Amino acid sequence: MGIIGVVLFAIAGFALTNGMPHFVAGLGGRVFRTPFGRYSSPRTNVAWGMTNFVIAIGLLFGRSAVADPTTGDIVWFVVGALLCILSFAFGSKGFFDDRDERPDGSRGARDGSRRAPDGSRGAADSA
């Protein structure tokens, strides 16, 4: 396996893993950061997630059409996925909508938690 195979599989793993939170946040109607802006709309997130999926699938099938994937290819795919997970884990505070007042008029919690309309956190406040 050459360096090109290593890079392609690592990028495919990163892109596939990166597409998941954007796609899920977009389907859930949540504002989530994309390369197009800090407060990207749900529609933008679905499109960015799908773009990541297409890139990953294109890289995987394009490389697989040339040669069968080896164990090393799978390892580098997982390394790319783990790099994406670690980058999200250590930088996730900046990905979510942290504004006090949102464009739709709703109010957001600064700590990222979801609050009930009365300001409580539900079962967590009653304990």
Biotite code that builds the C-alpha atoms (Angstrom):
import biotite.structure as struc

atoms = struc.array([
    struc.Atom([0.000, 0.000, 0.000], chain_id="A", res_id=1, res_name="MET", atom_name="CA", element="C"),
    struc.Atom([1.442, 3.321, -1.055], chain_id="A", res_id=2, res_name="GLY", atom_name="CA", element="C"),
    struc.Atom([1.188, 6.688, 0.593], chain_id="A", res_id=3, res_name="ILE", atom_name="CA", element="C"),
    struc.Atom([-1.729, 7.600, -1.690], chain_id="A", res_id=4, res_name="ILE", atom_name="CA", element="C"),
    struc.Atom([-3.765, 4.660, -0.380], chain_id="A", res_id=5, res_name="GLY", atom_name="CA", element="C"),
    struc.Atom([-2.985, 5.660, 3.197], chain_id="A", res_id=6, res_name="VAL", atom_name="CA", element="C"),
    struc.Atom([-4.075, 9.244, 2.609], chain_id="A", res_id=7, res_name="VAL", atom_name="CA", element="C"),
    struc.Atom([-7.226, 8.263, 0.675], chain_id="A", res_id=8, res_name="LEU", atom_name="CA", element="C"),
    struc.Atom([-8.430, 5.858, 3.345], chain_id="A", res_id=9, res_name="PHE", atom_name="CA", element="C"),
    struc.Atom([-7.633, 8.284, 6.186], chain_id="A", res_id=10, res_name="ALA", atom_name="CA", element="C"),
    struc.Atom([-9.549, 11.070, 4.407], chain_id="A", res_id=11, res_name="ILE", atom_name="CA", element="C"),
    struc.Atom([-12.448, 8.698, 3.726], chain_id="A", res_id=12, res_name="ALA", atom_name="CA", element="C"),
    struc.Atom([-12.614, 7.722, 7.411], chain_id="A", res_id=13, res_name="GLY", atom_name="CA", element="C"),
    struc.Atom([-12.462, 11.360, 8.482], chain_id="A", res_id=14, res_name="PHE", atom_name="CA", element="C"),
    struc.Atom([-15.120, 12.455, 5.954], chain_id="A", res_id=15, res_name="ALA", atom_name="CA", element="C"),
    struc.Atom([-17.531, 9.654, 6.814], chain_id="A", res_id=16, res_name="LEU", atom_name="CA", element="C"),
    struc.Atom([-17.212, 10.311, 10.539], chain_id="A", res_id=17, res_name="THR", atom_name="CA", element="C"),
    struc.Atom([-17.445, 14.085, 10.037], chain_id="A", res_id=18, res_name="ASN", atom_name="CA", element="C"),
    struc.Atom([-20.632, 13.770, 8.004], chain_id="A", res_id=19, res_name="GLY", atom_name="CA", element="C"),
    struc.Atom([-22.566, 12.018, 10.754], chain_id="A", res_id=20, res_name="MET", atom_name="CA", element="C"),
    struc.Atom([-22.932, 14.839, 13.330], chain_id="A", res_id=21, res_name="PRO", atom_name="CA", element="C"),
    struc.Atom([-23.716, 17.389, 10.632], chain_id="A", res_id=22, res_name="HIS", atom_name="CA", element="C"),
    struc.Atom([-26.351, 15.180, 9.055], chain_id="A", res_id=23, res_name="PHE", atom_name="CA", element="C"),
    struc.Atom([-27.956, 14.275, 12.403], chain_id="A", res_id=24, res_name="VAL", atom_name="CA", element="C"),
    struc.Atom([-27.905, 17.886, 13.661], chain_id="A", res_id=25, res_name="ALA", atom_name="CA", element="C"),
    struc.Atom([-29.488, 19.053, 10.415], chain_id="A", res_id=26, res_name="GLY", atom_name="CA", element="C"),
    struc.Atom([-32.222, 16.421, 10.543], chain_id="A", res_id=27, res_name="LEU", atom_name="CA", element="C"),
    struc.Atom([-32.891, 17.362, 14.164], chain_id="A", res_id=28, res_name="GLY", atom_name="CA", element="C"),
    struc.Atom([-33.305, 21.024, 13.202], chain_id="A", res_id=29, res_name="GLY", atom_name="CA", element="C"),
    struc.Atom([-30.288, 22.184, 15.230], chain_id="A", res_id=30, res_name="ARG", atom_name="CA", element="C"),
    struc.Atom([-27.865, 24.943, 14.344], chain_id="A", res_id=31, res_name="VAL", atom_name="CA", element="C"),
    struc.Atom([-24.373, 23.481, 14.062], chain_id="A", res_id=32, res_name="PHE", atom_name="CA", element="C"),
    struc.Atom([-21.033, 24.836, 12.842], chain_id="A", res_id=33, res_name="ARG", atom_name="CA", element="C"),
    struc.Atom([-19.921, 24.074, 9.273], chain_id="A", res_id=34, res_name="THR", atom_name="CA", element="C"),
    struc.Atom([-17.079, 25.475, 7.158], chain_id="A", res_id=35, res_name="PRO", atom_name="CA", element="C"),
    struc.Atom([-19.661, 27.947, 5.812], chain_id="A", res_id=36, res_name="PHE", atom_name="CA", element="C"),
    struc.Atom([-20.224, 29.669, 9.154], chain_id="A", res_id=37, res_name="GLY", atom_name="CA", element="C"),
    struc.Atom([-20.468, 29.276, 12.911], chain_id="A", res_id=38, res_name="ARG", atom_name="CA", element="C"),
    struc.Atom([-24.269, 29.282, 12.974], chain_id="A", res_id=39, res_name="TYR", atom_name="CA", element="C"),
    struc.Atom([-25.184, 27.231, 9.909], chain_id="A", res_id=40, res_name="SER", atom_name="CA", element="C"),
    struc.Atom([-28.801, 26.364, 9.301], chain_id="A", res_id=41, res_name="SER", atom_name="CA", element="C"),
    struc.Atom([-30.114, 22.796, 9.554], chain_id="A", res_id=42, res_name="PRO", atom_name="CA", element="C"),
    struc.Atom([-30.469, 22.672, 5.759], chain_id="A", res_id=43, res_name="ARG", atom_name="CA", element="C"),
    struc.Atom([-26.797, 23.614, 5.347], chain_id="A", res_id=44, res_name="THR", atom_name="CA", element="C"),
    struc.Atom([-25.818, 20.908, 7.829], chain_id="A", res_id=45, res_name="ASN", atom_name="CA", element="C"),
    struc.Atom([-27.748, 18.213, 5.974], chain_id="A", res_id=46, res_name="VAL", atom_name="CA", element="C"),
    struc.Atom([-26.091, 19.300, 2.726], chain_id="A", res_id=47, res_name="ALA", atom_name="CA", element="C"),
    struc.Atom([-22.625, 19.337, 4.328], chain_id="A", res_id=48, res_name="TRP", atom_name="CA", element="C"),
    struc.Atom([-23.200, 15.917, 5.893], chain_id="A", res_id=49, res_name="GLY", atom_name="CA", element="C"),
    struc.Atom([-24.309, 14.479, 2.554], chain_id="A", res_id=50, res_name="MET", atom_name="CA", element="C"),
    struc.Atom([-21.278, 16.047, 0.851], chain_id="A", res_id=51, res_name="THR", atom_name="CA", element="C"),
    struc.Atom([-19.016, 14.310, 3.361], chain_id="A", res_id=52, res_name="ASN", atom_name="CA", element="C"),
    struc.Atom([-20.783, 11.002, 2.743], chain_id="A", res_id=53, res_name="PHE", atom_name="CA", element="C"),
    struc.Atom([-20.382, 11.348, -1.032], chain_id="A", res_id=54, res_name="VAL", atom_name="CA", element="C"),
    struc.Atom([-16.673, 12.187, -0.658], chain_id="A", res_id=55, res_name="ILE", atom_name="CA", element="C"),
    struc.Atom([-16.084, 9.198, 1.624], chain_id="A", res_id=56, res_name="ALA", atom_name="CA", element="C"),
    struc.Atom([-18.009, 6.771, -0.557], chain_id="A", res_id=57, res_name="ILE", atom_name="CA", element="C"),
    struc.Atom([-16.305, 8.082, -3.688], chain_id="A", res_id=58, res_name="GLY", atom_name="CA", element="C"),
    struc.Atom([-12.865, 7.613, -2.162], chain_id="A", res_id=59, res_name="LEU", atom_name="CA", element="C"),
    struc.Atom([-13.688, 4.154, -0.824], chain_id="A", res_id=60, res_name="LEU", atom_name="CA", element="C"),
    struc.Atom([-15.253, 2.822, -4.012], chain_id="A", res_id=61, res_name="PHE", atom_name="CA", element="C"),
    struc.Atom([-12.702, 4.554, -6.224], chain_id="A", res_id=62, res_name="GLY", atom_name="CA", element="C"),
    struc.Atom([-9.822, 2.939, -4.370], chain_id="A", res_id=63, res_name="ARG", atom_name="CA", element="C"),
    struc.Atom([-11.592, -0.412, -4.056], chain_id="A", res_id=64, res_name="SER", atom_name="CA", element="C"),
    struc.Atom([-12.157, -0.532, -7.810], chain_id="A", res_id=65, res_name="ALA", atom_name="CA", element="C"),
    struc.Atom([-8.395, -0.372, -8.362], chain_id="A", res_id=66, res_name="VAL", atom_name="CA", element="C"),
    struc.Atom([-7.363, -2.888, -5.700], chain_id="A", res_id=67, res_name="ALA", atom_name="CA", element="C"),
    struc.Atom([-8.962, -4.864, -2.904], chain_id="A", res_id=68, res_name="ASP", atom_name="CA", element="C"),
    struc.Atom([-8.665, -3.151, 0.481], chain_id="A", res_id=69, res_name="PRO", atom_name="CA", element="C"),
    struc.Atom([-5.986, -4.603, 2.715], chain_id="A", res_id=70, res_name="THR", atom_name="CA", element="C"),
    struc.Atom([-5.815, -4.709, 6.485], chain_id="A", res_id=71, res_name="THR", atom_name="CA", element="C"),
    struc.Atom([-3.577, -1.636, 6.327], chain_id="A", res_id=72, res_name="GLY", atom_name="CA", element="C"),
    struc.Atom([-6.251, 0.246, 4.373], chain_id="A", res_id=73, res_name="ASP", atom_name="CA", element="C"),
    struc.Atom([-8.825, -0.561, 7.042], chain_id="A", res_id=74, res_name="ILE", atom_name="CA", element="C"),
    struc.Atom([-6.441, 0.545, 9.796], chain_id="A", res_id=75, res_name="VAL", atom_name="CA", element="C"),
    struc.Atom([-5.884, 3.917, 8.103], chain_id="A", res_id=76, res_name="TRP", atom_name="CA", element="C"),
    struc.Atom([-9.635, 4.325, 7.590], chain_id="A", res_id=77, res_name="PHE", atom_name="CA", element="C"),
    struc.Atom([-10.106, 3.834, 11.343], chain_id="A", res_id=78, res_name="VAL", atom_name="CA", element="C"),
    struc.Atom([-7.221, 6.228, 12.094], chain_id="A", res_id=79, res_name="VAL", atom_name="CA", element="C"),
    struc.Atom([-8.958, 8.909, 9.997], chain_id="A", res_id=80, res_name="GLY", atom_name="CA", element="C"),
    struc.Atom([-12.232, 8.272, 11.817], chain_id="A", res_id=81, res_name="ALA", atom_name="CA", element="C"),
    struc.Atom([-10.515, 8.471, 15.218], chain_id="A", res_id=82, res_name="LEU", atom_name="CA", element="C"),
    struc.Atom([-8.836, 11.752, 14.269], chain_id="A", res_id=83, res_name="LEU", atom_name="CA", element="C"),
    struc.Atom([-12.254, 13.189, 13.470], chain_id="A", res_id=84, res_name="CYS", atom_name="CA", element="C"),
    struc.Atom([-13.708, 11.927, 16.755], chain_id="A", res_id=85, res_name="ILE", atom_name="CA", element="C"),
    struc.Atom([-10.802, 13.363, 18.750], chain_id="A", res_id=86, res_name="LEU", atom_name="CA", element="C"),
    struc.Atom([-11.007, 16.734, 17.007], chain_id="A", res_id=87, res_name="SER", atom_name="CA", element="C"),
    struc.Atom([-14.696, 16.905, 17.861], chain_id="A", res_id=88, res_name="PHE", atom_name="CA", element="C"),
    struc.Atom([-14.156, 15.731, 21.439], chain_id="A", res_id=89, res_name="ALA", atom_name="CA", element="C"),
    struc.Atom([-11.566, 18.400, 22.202], chain_id="A", res_id=90, res_name="PHE", atom_name="CA", element="C"),
    struc.Atom([-13.247, 21.207, 20.284], chain_id="A", res_id=91, res_name="GLY", atom_name="CA", element="C"),
    struc.Atom([-16.950, 20.445, 20.619], chain_id="A", res_id=92, res_name="SER", atom_name="CA", element="C"),
    struc.Atom([-17.729, 23.496, 22.746], chain_id="A", res_id=93, res_name="LYS", atom_name="CA", element="C"),
    struc.Atom([-17.382, 25.713, 19.676], chain_id="A", res_id=94, res_name="GLY", atom_name="CA", element="C"),
    struc.Atom([-19.602, 23.603, 17.427], chain_id="A", res_id=95, res_name="PHE", atom_name="CA", element="C"),
    struc.Atom([-23.020, 24.107, 19.003], chain_id="A", res_id=96, res_name="PHE", atom_name="CA", element="C"),
    struc.Atom([-25.248, 27.174, 19.018], chain_id="A", res_id=97, res_name="ASP", atom_name="CA", element="C"),
    struc.Atom([-24.265, 29.070, 22.167], chain_id="A", res_id=98, res_name="ASP", atom_name="CA", element="C"),
    struc.Atom([-26.124, 32.324, 21.556], chain_id="A", res_id=99, res_name="ARG", atom_name="CA", element="C"),
    struc.Atom([-28.445, 33.585, 24.274], chain_id="A", res_id=100, res_name="ASP", atom_name="CA", element="C"),
    struc.Atom([-30.998, 34.832, 21.755], chain_id="A", res_id=101, res_name="GLU", atom_name="CA", element="C"),
    struc.Atom([-31.506, 32.778, 18.607], chain_id="A", res_id=102, res_name="ARG", atom_name="CA", element="C"),
    struc.Atom([-32.849, 34.072, 15.284], chain_id="A", res_id=103, res_name="PRO", atom_name="CA", element="C"),
    struc.Atom([-36.113, 32.164, 15.765], chain_id="A", res_id=104, res_name="ASP", atom_name="CA", element="C"),
    struc.Atom([-36.751, 34.041, 19.030], chain_id="A", res_id=105, res_name="GLY", atom_name="CA", element="C"),
    struc.Atom([-36.053, 31.097, 21.344], chain_id="A", res_id=106, res_name="SER", atom_name="CA", element="C"),
    struc.Atom([-33.548, 31.392, 24.143], chain_id="A", res_id=107, res_name="ARG", atom_name="CA", element="C"),
    struc.Atom([-30.590, 29.046, 24.460], chain_id="A", res_id=108, res_name="GLY", atom_name="CA", element="C"),
    struc.Atom([-28.735, 27.818, 27.526], chain_id="A", res_id=109, res_name="ALA", atom_name="CA", element="C"),
    struc.Atom([-25.082, 28.897, 27.766], chain_id="A", res_id=110, res_name="ARG", atom_name="CA", element="C"),
    struc.Atom([-23.972, 25.470, 29.006], chain_id="A", res_id=111, res_name="ASP", atom_name="CA", element="C"),
    struc.Atom([-25.399, 23.677, 25.959], chain_id="A", res_id=112, res_name="GLY", atom_name="CA", element="C"),
    struc.Atom([-28.124, 21.893, 27.917], chain_id="A", res_id=113, res_name="SER", atom_name="CA", element="C"),
    struc.Atom([-31.735, 21.898, 26.876], chain_id="A", res_id=114, res_name="ARG", atom_name="CA", element="C"),
    struc.Atom([-34.015, 23.691, 29.280], chain_id="A", res_id=115, res_name="ARG", atom_name="CA", element="C"),
    struc.Atom([-37.743, 23.436, 29.754], chain_id="A", res_id=116, res_name="ALA", atom_name="CA", element="C"),
    struc.Atom([-39.836, 26.577, 29.047], chain_id="A", res_id=117, res_name="PRO", atom_name="CA", element="C"),
    struc.Atom([-39.981, 27.350, 32.790], chain_id="A", res_id=118, res_name="ASP", atom_name="CA", element="C"),
    struc.Atom([-36.162, 27.456, 32.958], chain_id="A", res_id=119, res_name="GLY", atom_name="CA", element="C"),
    struc.Atom([-35.718, 24.127, 34.749], chain_id="A", res_id=120, res_name="SER", atom_name="CA", element="C"),
    struc.Atom([-33.759, 21.216, 33.377], chain_id="A", res_id=121, res_name="ARG", atom_name="CA", element="C"),
    struc.Atom([-36.519, 18.742, 34.090], chain_id="A", res_id=122, res_name="GLY", atom_name="CA", element="C"),
    struc.Atom([-35.660, 15.682, 36.198], chain_id="A", res_id=123, res_name="ALA", atom_name="CA", element="C"),
    struc.Atom([-32.128, 16.939, 36.880], chain_id="A", res_id=124, res_name="ALA", atom_name="CA", element="C"),
    struc.Atom([-33.439, 19.950, 38.884], chain_id="A", res_id=125, res_name="ASP", atom_name="CA", element="C"),
    struc.Atom([-35.732, 17.880, 41.067], chain_id="A", res_id=126, res_name="SER", atom_name="CA", element="C"),
    struc.Atom([-32.921, 15.654, 42.403], chain_id="A", res_id=127, res_name="ALA", atom_name="CA", element="C"),
])
